[in-house]
Amino acid sequence: MASLTPIPTGDGSSTFYSETFGEWFHSREGARNEAQKTYVEASQLVRRARTISESNKHLSADANHAQQALKILDVCYGLGYNTAADLEAIWTVVPDCPVVIKALEIDIEVPRSAIAQNLLHNYSVKVQQILKVLSEQQSVEQPGCIVQLLLGDARQHIQQIIEASWQADVVFLDPFSPPHCPQLWTVEFLQQVAQCLHPEGGALVAYSCEAAVRTALMQCGLSIGDISAGGRKWPGTIASYDAVGLPSSSQQAQEHLQTRAAVPYRDPSLRDAAEEILARRAKEQASSELMPTAPWRRRWKEIATESSEIE
């Protein structure tokens, strides 16, 4: 494979460019900032850790109850920023909170290159060491921390997690963009991911607000809302089985769901190539009774122009 060359982003952290997918792994505005804002803060990870820590203190006197752990599913581990930001944020504030992470990744050379080129140097030595061992052995187990890196097609590995009846408190959905990696944004794959999300209070966060993605999440029985996407132009998405407490979606986003842009990606076999998935969606869009997306785009462009003139 081609050499992975670090490219600085806006916050001083670095990312890679994927020749395979034709995209950067992170927002050029800031890789580290994206992990912190879009995933750690939007999912209220520290609040969740505090709740579990307090619960464990009450359970500690009862030998019949095992300690709870904060469970995280990291879909598309990549360079490891999301997992590094998770552990750093949790242990900085709630050092006694046990954490269990299952991460999915297709290319082991990406996290290994990140470690080899010291791209995670802004995180604590403890976190760096965990991610280093993870890149070498794909598994880390120590007091208060269990991390597993599952290598290969996420569409197959997610089924193993389902079969184990494992459910996450937080899911980080971070593949390349839908047009470049539609395999991991389909209704069928997201149905699998949704089965791994705890039905009581679990949250899924993603940087994408594509109407097709949001439609797919809603077809999985999830409610959706807008979140800050760490330097990206558009908001990200948070989804949960419980709509209570979710931030609202903008009027612009809600209207977007009524256009042909909302026709979701589909992969019935969970094995189709990107080209097949894209062609299937284009065919469905062509026959859709939803309104074309262009009028929606023009309308909101005019609104933005009028707003800027008033200001």
Secondary structure, 3 states (H helix, E strand, C coil): CCCCCCEECCCCCEECEECCCCEECCCCCCHHHHHHHHHHHCCCHHHHHHHHHHHHHHHCCCCCCCCCCEEEEEECCCCCHHHHHHHHHHHHHCCCCCEEEEEEECCCHHHHHHHHCCCCCCCCHHHHHHHHHHHHHCEEEECCEEEEEEECCHHHHHHHHHHCCCCECEEEECCCCCCCCHHHCCHHHHHHHHHCECCCCCEEEECCCCHHHHHHHHHCCCEEEEECCCCCCCCEEEEECCCCCCCCCCHHHHHHCCEHHHCCCCCCCCCCCHHHHHHHHHHHHHCCCCECHHHHHHHHHHHHHHHHHHC
